[in-house]
Amino acid sequence: MGKNVLLSTLGTSPKIITEMYQALKFQNIEIQEIHTVGTKGSKTVPEQYRPANVLWQEHLCDIQDVQSEEAAKAVANTIFQTLRNLKERQDIDRIFLDYTGGRKEMSSYFLLSAQLLCSEQDELYHVEPNEKKGPLVDFNHPQFNTYYYPQKPEEITLIPVPFVRLHHLFAFIEMKDVSLWTFLERSSTALENLCYCGLIGNGIEHEVAAPFQKAFANAPKSLYNSLERIYGTFKSFHTILRSEKTEQERISLVDLFHNVKSTTLEFYDDVDDSHFSIQETPLCVWMERTILLHIVFNIVKNAIVHGKASQICLYAMETERQIHVFIENNGMSMPEYVQKEIFSPFKSYHNPDGGKGVGLPVMRKLIQNFQGDIKIVKSDETKTVFVVQIPKKEI
């Protein structure tokens, strides 16, 4: 059986940590490790008053207090990395989080890290402070009527804090040794693609975006801007998804090709009808229209924006078991080593203003959920050809 771990922020009232430990103990939850996060100016529980046989580890940021944006970012990163390291351990079953101590900025970053990293079994609490004062005595004192360890469980109020767990959305993001800011950039891009592909359904604005807004009202400008971008993505794509079908249906590929064309013309002012060549075909497929549309559109968009293509050709063929949708363009070719890694997450070969290396891996994962695939058929000085392979079904 794995360990139960208590992770808490440190402020000027460290007794909150031992109060939460005591409250969990009254609920028959045994804590094997206590980890605290704070600054060099944070107060802590003296060693003689820490619970026996419990590992106690402090993770202090190398600043005195949170009084600047740089200091706030440093604290946020310490909180994120501490929780991430705990989540990567195989010997931990549950993490009980307490974000009562410390400044409001610390609580915001603590909530952010919990939303990004925590699983369903982890729990977040706010401890209602126990104002009872008393002399400091040893933890093993039989009466427990001390400043650090109140005698009665009803003296401690643990308030469960509901929060949205987003860890499953970022399962393919490499988190090891990355900062909170790098993770935010990657997760923001990933969320845009996931929303864009229709993976997130109704209720986004209430369940996800609203907590983001509340949590970062007092955040530093750089962090707030990152979260505003995520919030904007949620809100805009929530509107789109509510108006589009997501059920599997019979899709005419010719209709789909023209839909991709019209969507591209709407997005890019410098693209017109002359950029497209669509071959007539009677072929149809059976899957979710929104997902297939965005898969093909994403490949077309990459060809135009990153490959500088001036000609796009869309056509389809069938084999005994599959329908093949071809997206051909006359843009820049890709070297062989790029072709081998193009579907790996965060393998981007564009300039700094280009893609983040998330779109194609997400598109491939989507089509694989329908037992299909995306491949590069050819890429040389004359043309680049992608094929989306879709299993045949009786329709």
C-alpha positions as CSV (number, residue, x, y, z in Angstrom):
1,M,0.0,0.0,0.0
2,G,1.3,3.4,-1.0
3,K,2.0,6.4,1.2
4,N,-0.3,9.3,2.2
5,V,1.5,12.6,1.8
6,L,0.6,16.1,3.2
7,L,1.8,19.0,1.1
8,S,1.3,22.5,2.5
9,T,2.2,26.1,1.9
10,L,4.2,27.9,4.6
11,G,3.3,31.3,6.0
12,T,3.4,33.0,9.3
13,S,1.2,30.5,11.1
14,P,2.8,27.0,10.8
15,K,0.4,25.5,13.3
16,I,-2.0,25.1,10.4
17,I,0.1,22.3,9.1
18,T,0.0,20.3,12.4
19,E,-3.7,21.1,12.7
20,M,-4.4,19.6,9.3
21,Y,-2.2,16.6,10.2
22,Q,-4.2,16.1,13.4
23,A,-7.5,16.5,11.6
24,L,-6.6,13.8,9.1
25,K,-5.4,11.6,11.9
26,F,-8.9,12.0,13.6
27,Q,-10.3,10.8,10.3
28,N,-8.1,7.6,10.5
29,I,-5.9,8.9,7.7
30,E,-2.3,8.2,8.6
31,I,0.2,10.6,7.0
32,Q,3.7,9.2,6.4
33,E,5.3,12.3,4.9
34,I,4.8,16.1,5.3
35,H,6.2,18.4,2.7
36,T,6.1,22.2,3.0
37,V,6.7,24.9,0.4
38,G,7.6,28.5,1.3
39,T,10.2,31.2,1.3
40,K,13.2,31.9,3.6
41,G,10.9,34.3,5.5
42,S,8.3,31.6,6.2
43,K,7.9,30.3,9.7
44,T,8.0,26.6,10.4
45,V,7.1,24.1,13.1
46,P,10.1,23.5,15.5
47,E,11.5,20.0,15.2
48,Q,10.5,19.0,18.7
49,Y,6.9,19.6,17.9
50,R,6.8,17.7,14.6
51,P,5.0,14.3,14.7
52,A,7.1,11.4,15.4
53,N,7.9,8.8,12.7
54,V,6.8,11.2,9.9
55,L,9.3,12.4,7.3
56,W,9.2,16.2,7.3
57,Q,10.8,18.0,4.3
58,E,10.8,21.7,3.6
59,H,11.1,23.1,0.0
60,L,12.1,26.8,0.4
61,C,12.5,29.2,-2.4
62,D,15.6,31.3,-2.2
63,I,13.8,34.6,-1.6
64,Q,12.7,36.4,1.6
65,D,9.2,37.2,0.6
66,V,6.8,37.5,-2.4
67,Q,7.2,41.2,-3.2
68,S,8.0,41.3,-6.9
69,E,6.9,39.5,-10.1
70,E,10.2,37.6,-10.3
71,A,9.8,36.5,-6.7
72,A,6.3,35.4,-7.4
73,K,7.4,33.4,-10.4
74,A,10.2,31.7,-8.4
75,V,7.7,30.7,-5.7
76,A,5.2,29.4,-8.3
77,N,7.9,27.3,-9.9
78,T,9.0,25.8,-6.6
79,I,5.4,24.8,-5.8
80,F,4.9,23.3,-9.2
81,Q,8.2,21.3,-9.2
82,T,7.6,20.0,-5.6
83,L,4.1,18.7,-6.5
84,R,5.3,17.3,-9.8
85,N,8.1,15.4,-8.1
86,L,5.7,13.9,-5.6
87,K,3.3,12.9,-8.4
88,E,6.1,11.1,-10.2
89,R,6.9,8.9,-7.2
90,Q,5.5,5.4,-7.5
91,D,5.3,4.9,-3.7
92,I,2.7,7.6,-3.1
93,D,-1.1,6.8,-3.2
94,R,-2.7,10.1,-2.2
95,I,-1.6,13.7,-1.7
96,F,-3.5,15.9,0.7
97,L,-2.9,19.5,-0.2
98,D,-3.3,22.5,2.2
99,Y,-3.0,26.0,0.7
100,T,-4.0,28.0,3.8
101,G,-0.6,29.4,4.7
102,G,1.3,32.0,2.9
103,R,0.3,34.9,0.7
104,K,-2.6,34.9,-1.7
105,E,-0.2,34.6,-4.6
106,M,1.1,31.3,-3.2
107,S,-2.5,30.0,-2.9
108,S,-3.1,30.9,-6.6
109,Y,0.0,29.0,-7.7
110,F,-0.8,26.1,-5.4
111,L,-4.3,25.8,-7.0
112,L,-2.9,26.1,-10.5
113,S,-0.4,23.3,-9.8
114,A,-3.1,21.1,-8.3
115,Q,-5.3,21.6,-11.3
116,L,-2.5,20.7,-13.7
117,L,-1.0,17.8,-11.9
118,C,-3.4,16.2,-9.3
119,S,-5.3,13.0,-9.9
120,E,-8.8,12.0,-8.7
121,Q,-7.6,10.5,-5.4
122,D,-5.8,13.7,-4.3
123,E,-7.7,16.3,-2.2
124,L,-7.3,20.0,-1.6
125,Y,-8.3,21.7,1.7
126,H,-8.4,25.0,3.4
127,V,-7.9,24.9,7.2
128,E,-10.0,27.2,9.3
129,P,-7.5,28.5,11.9
130,N,-7.8,27.4,15.4
131,E,-7.4,30.5,17.6
132,K,-6.8,28.6,20.8
133,K,-3.6,29.6,22.4
134,G,-1.5,27.5,24.8
135,P,2.0,26.6,25.9
136,L,4.1,24.6,23.5
137,V,4.6,21.0,24.7
138,D,5.9,17.8,23.2
139,F,3.8,16.1,20.6
140,N,3.5,13.0,22.8
141,H,2.0,15.0,25.6
142,P,-1.2,13.1,26.7
143,Q,-3.5,16.1,26.7
144,F,-2.8,17.5,23.3
145,N,-4.1,20.9,24.5
146,T,-1.3,22.9,22.8
147,Y,-0.9,25.6,20.3
148,Y,0.2,23.1,17.7
149,Y,-2.1,20.2,18.5
150,P,-5.6,21.0,19.6
151,Q,-7.3,18.5,21.9
152,K,-10.6,18.0,20.1
153,P,-11.2,17.3,16.4
154,E,-14.2,19.7,16.4
155,E,-11.7,22.5,17.0
156,I,-10.2,21.9,13.6
157,T,-12.3,22.8,10.5
158,L,-11.1,21.3,7.2
159,I,-12.9,22.9,4.2
160,P,-12.7,20.7,1.1
161,V,-11.9,22.9,-2.0
162,P,-13.3,21.6,-5.3
163,F,-11.1,22.0,-8.2
164,V,-10.9,20.9,-11.8
165,R,-8.3,18.1,-12.5
166,L,-6.8,18.5,-15.9
167,H,-3.9,16.0,-15.7
168,H,-5.5,13.6,-18.2
169,L,-5.4,16.4,-20.9
170,F,-1.7,16.7,-20.6
171,A,-0.7,13.0,-20.4
172,F,1.6,13.3,-23.5
173,I,3.4,16.5,-22.3
174,E,7.0,15.9,-21.2
175,M,7.1,17.4,-17.7
176,K,10.4,16.2,-16.3
177,D,12.8,19.0,-15.4
178,V,10.6,21.7,-17.0
179,S,9.6,24.9,-15.3
180,L,6.0,25.9,-14.7
181,W,6.3,28.5,-17.5
182,T,7.4,25.9,-20.0
183,F,4.7,23.6,-19.0
184,L,2.1,26.4,-19.2
185,E,3.2,27.2,-22.7
186,R,3.0,23.6,-23.8
187,S,-0.3,22.9,-22.0
188,S,-1.8,26.1,-23.5
189,T,-0.9,24.9,-27.0
190,A,-2.1,21.4,-26.2
191,L,-5.4,22.7,-24.9
192,E,-5.9,24.8,-28.0
193,N,-5.5,21.7,-30.2
194,L,-7.6,19.5,-27.9
195,C,-10.4,22.0,-27.9
196,Y,-10.0,22.5,-31.6
197,C,-10.4,18.8,-32.2
198,G,-13.6,18.7,-30.3
199,L,-12.3,16.5,-27.4
200,I,-13.9,18.7,-24.8
201,G,-17.6,18.9,-24.6
202,N,-20.2,21.2,-23.1
203,G,-19.7,22.8,-19.7
204,I,-16.2,24.1,-20.3
205,E,-16.9,27.7,-19.4
206,H,-18.4,26.8,-16.0
207,E,-16.2,23.9,-15.0
208,V,-12.8,24.9,-16.3
209,A,-12.5,28.5,-17.4
210,A,-14.2,30.1,-14.4
211,P,-11.8,28.5,-11.8
212,F,-8.9,29.6,-14.0
213,Q,-10.1,33.2,-13.9
214,K,-10.7,33.2,-10.1
215,A,-7.3,31.6,-9.3
216,F,-5.2,34.1,-11.2
217,A,-6.9,37.4,-10.5
218,N,-3.9,38.4,-8.5
219,A,-1.2,36.6,-10.5
220,P,1.8,38.3,-12.1
221,K,1.2,39.7,-15.5
222,S,3.2,37.0,-17.4
223,L,1.3,34.2,-15.7
224,Y,-2.1,35.9,-16.0
225,N,-1.5,36.4,-19.8
226,S,-0.8,32.7,-20.2
227,L,-4.0,31.7,-18.4
228,E,-6.0,34.3,-20.2
229,R,-4.9,32.7,-23.4
230,I,-6.2,29.3,-22.2
231,Y,-9.4,30.9,-21.0
232,G,-10.0,32.5,-24.3
233,T,-9.4,29.2,-26.1
234,F,-11.9,27.4,-23.8
235,K,-14.5,30.1,-24.3
236,S,-14.3,30.4,-28.1
237,F,-14.1,26.7,-28.8
238,H,-16.9,26.0,-26.3
239,T,-19.1,28.1,-28.5
240,I,-18.0,26.3,-31.6
241,L,-18.4,22.8,-30.2
242,R,-21.9,23.5,-28.9
243,S,-23.0,24.3,-32.4
244,E,-21.4,21.4,-34.2
245,K,-22.2,17.7,-34.3
246,T,-19.8,15.3,-32.6
247,E,-21.6,12.0,-33.3
248,Q,-20.3,9.6,-35.9
249,E,-22.1,10.1,-39.2
250,R,-21.8,9.4,-42.9
251,I,-19.5,12.0,-44.5
252,S,-19.2,12.7,-48.2
253,L,-15.5,13.4,-48.8
254,V,-16.2,15.8,-51.6
255,D,-18.3,17.8,-49.2
256,L,-15.6,17.6,-46.6
257,F,-13.0,18.9,-49.0
258,H,-15.1,21.9,-49.9
259,N,-15.7,22.5,-46.2
260,V,-11.9,22.5,-45.6
261,K,-11.4,24.9,-48.5
262,S,-14.1,27.4,-47.3
263,T,-12.7,27.2,-43.8
264,T,-9.2,27.9,-45.1
265,L,-10.4,30.9,-47.2
266,E,-12.1,32.3,-44.1
267,F,-9.0,32.1,-42.0
268,Y,-6.4,33.4,-44.5
269,D,-7.0,36.5,-46.5
270,D,-4.1,35.8,-48.9
271,V,-5.6,32.4,-49.9
272,D,-8.1,32.1,-52.7
273,D,-9.8,29.5,-54.9
274,S,-6.7,29.2,-57.1
275,H,-4.8,27.6,-54.3
276,F,-7.1,24.6,-54.2
277,S,-7.6,21.6,-56.5
278,I,-10.4,19.2,-55.4
279,Q,-10.9,15.9,-57.2
280,E,-14.5,14.6,-57.4
281,T,-15.1,11.3,-55.6
282,P,-18.2,9.3,-54.6
283,L,-16.4,8.0,-51.5
284,C,-17.8,8.4,-48.0
285,V,-16.5,7.6,-44.6
286,W,-18.1,7.0,-41.2
287,M,-16.7,9.0,-38.3
288,E,-17.1,12.3,-36.4
289,R,-17.3,15.2,-38.9
290,T,-15.8,17.8,-36.6
291,I,-12.7,15.7,-35.9
292,L,-12.1,14.7,-39.5
293,L,-12.6,18.3,-40.6
294,H,-10.0,19.6,-38.2
295,I,-7.5,16.8,-39.0
296,V,-7.5,17.7,-42.7
297,F,-7.6,21.4,-42.0
298,N,-4.7,21.2,-39.7
299,I,-2.5,19.6,-42.4
300,V,-3.7,22.2,-44.9
301,K,-2.9,25.0,-42.5
302,N,0.6,23.7,-41.8
303,A,1.3,23.5,-45.6
304,I,0.2,27.1,-46.1
305,V,1.6,28.7,-43.0
306,H,4.8,26.7,-42.5
307,G,5.4,25.1,-45.8
308,K,4.6,28.2,-47.8
309,A,2.5,26.2,-50.2
310,S,0.6,27.9,-53.1
311,Q,-1.2,24.8,-54.3
312,I,-3.3,22.3,-52.3
313,C,-4.8,19.2,-53.8
314,L,-7.4,17.1,-52.0
315,Y,-8.4,13.7,-53.3
316,A,-9.3,10.2,-52.0
317,M,-8.8,6.6,-53.0
318,E,-10.0,3.3,-51.6
319,T,-8.3,-0.1,-50.8
320,E,-9.9,-3.3,-49.7
321,R,-10.1,-2.2,-46.1
322,Q,-9.5,1.5,-46.0
323,I,-10.4,4.9,-47.4
324,H,-7.3,7.0,-48.1
325,V,-7.6,10.8,-47.9
326,F,-4.7,12.6,-49.6
327,I,-3.5,16.1,-48.8
328,E,-0.9,17.2,-51.4
329,N,0.9,20.5,-51.5
330,N,3.8,22.1,-53.4
331,G,5.4,23.7,-50.3
332,M,8.8,23.3,-48.8
333,S,10.0,19.7,-48.5
334,M,10.9,18.0,-45.3
335,P,14.2,16.3,-44.7
336,E,14.0,12.6,-43.9
337,Y,14.9,13.1,-40.3
338,V,12.1,15.6,-39.9
339,Q,9.6,13.1,-41.5
340,K,10.6,10.5,-38.9
341,E,9.9,12.8,-36.0
342,I,7.1,15.0,-37.3
343,F,4.5,13.1,-35.3
344,S,6.4,13.3,-32.0
345,P,5.1,15.8,-29.5
346,F,7.0,19.2,-29.4
347,K,9.2,18.4,-32.3
348,S,8.9,21.7,-34.1
349,Y,11.1,22.6,-37.0
350,H,9.8,26.1,-37.7
351,N,11.1,29.5,-36.7
352,P,10.3,30.8,-33.2
353,D,7.1,32.3,-34.4
354,G,6.0,29.0,-35.9
355,G,4.3,25.9,-34.5
356,K,4.9,24.3,-31.2
357,G,5.0,20.7,-32.4
358,V,1.6,19.7,-30.9
359,G,-0.9,19.8,-33.8
360,L,0.2,16.7,-35.8
361,P,0.7,14.4,-32.8
362,V,-2.8,15.3,-31.5
363,M,-4.3,14.8,-35.0
364,R,-2.6,11.4,-35.3
365,K,-3.8,10.4,-31.9
366,L,-7.3,11.4,-32.8
367,I,-7.5,9.3,-36.0
368,Q,-5.9,6.4,-34.2
369,N,-8.8,6.4,-31.9
370,F,-10.9,5.5,-34.9
371,Q,-8.4,2.7,-35.9
372,G,-6.9,4.9,-38.6
373,D,-3.6,6.7,-39.1
374,I,-1.8,9.6,-40.7
375,K,1.4,9.2,-42.7
376,I,3.7,11.1,-44.9
377,V,3.7,9.4,-48.3
378,K,6.2,11.7,-50.0
379,S,8.2,14.9,-49.4
380,D,10.7,16.2,-52.0
381,E,11.4,19.3,-54.0
382,T,8.2,18.8,-56.1
383,K,5.5,18.1,-53.5
384,T,4.6,16.8,-50.0
385,V,1.8,14.3,-49.6
386,F,0.1,13.3,-46.4
387,V,-2.5,10.5,-46.3
388,V,-5.2,10.0,-43.7
389,Q,-6.2,6.4,-43.5
390,I,-9.7,5.6,-42.4
391,P,-11.1,2.1,-41.9
392,K,-14.0,1.1,-44.1
393,K,-17.4,0.6,-42.6
394,E,-20.8,-0.4,-43.9
395,I,-22.6,3.0,-44.4
